Amino acid sequence: MRSAMPVVMLALALGACEQEQPQPAQEAATRAPAARPPANTPADQAQTNLDSPEPDSPPTDDEGFMKVGAVAIAPPPAWTPETPANSMRKAQFVIPGEGGDASLVVYHFPGAGGDVLANIDRWCDQFAQEDGRRSQELVEISEDEISGMPVTTAWLTGRYVAETTPGSGVRLDEPGWALHAAIVETPEGPYFFKAVGPESTLAPNRTAFDAMIARLRPAL
């Protein structure tokens, strides 16, 4: 595993990528029952136009792997799969924990998705810090290559303040939340694994999330 990117270099890289890459709009973050976290995505407008439901989550094989577009993953048994809410979501799961349910959504936007660091930068903007620092100064980023695919992972905690609807100006206010995400670069374009929810739920699941990403492979 390559070491986390230094904070100063990350901030410069994020700024450059944001200017060079045209970025899609952010996905709507809708509240679900029992405070289930809304899942935001780097291409909301595309999703808004393609909100027809997908079939039920794909079945697992004998080794516990399920095909999710161009990749195959083995999610932890404790994570409950759900029917993806629309065609941009290739899979979604409820992650249970003592702090309340968190959610993991796997997104893929054919022909779109944006730059890796610019997407992480956008996700950082969905979190505020109590001491006033920018979340870009605190996010933990690591890079690796798994099954021949570049993978960038991110971990961040803070107050979740994503917009309830893109451009609405109305924001959530969820203190003590976290982001655990991975961007997998495949020949078909990036796949975004984005988990959001209470830190007290996601922190105990960090090892399970990382193990799932470490085992991912191209789908047959």
Buried (B, 14 or more C-beta within 10 A) or exposed (E): EEEBBEBEEBBEBBBEBBEEBEBBBBBBBEEBEEEBBBBBBBBBBBBBEEEEEBEEBBEBEEEEBBBBBBBBBBBBEEBEBBEBBBBBBBBBBBBBBEBBBBBBBBBBBEEBBBBBBBBBBBBBBBBBBEEEEBBBEBBEBBBBEBBEBBBBBBBBBBBBBBBBBBEEEEBBEBEEBBBBBBBBBBEBBBBBBBBBBBBBBBBEBBEBBBEBBBBBBBBE
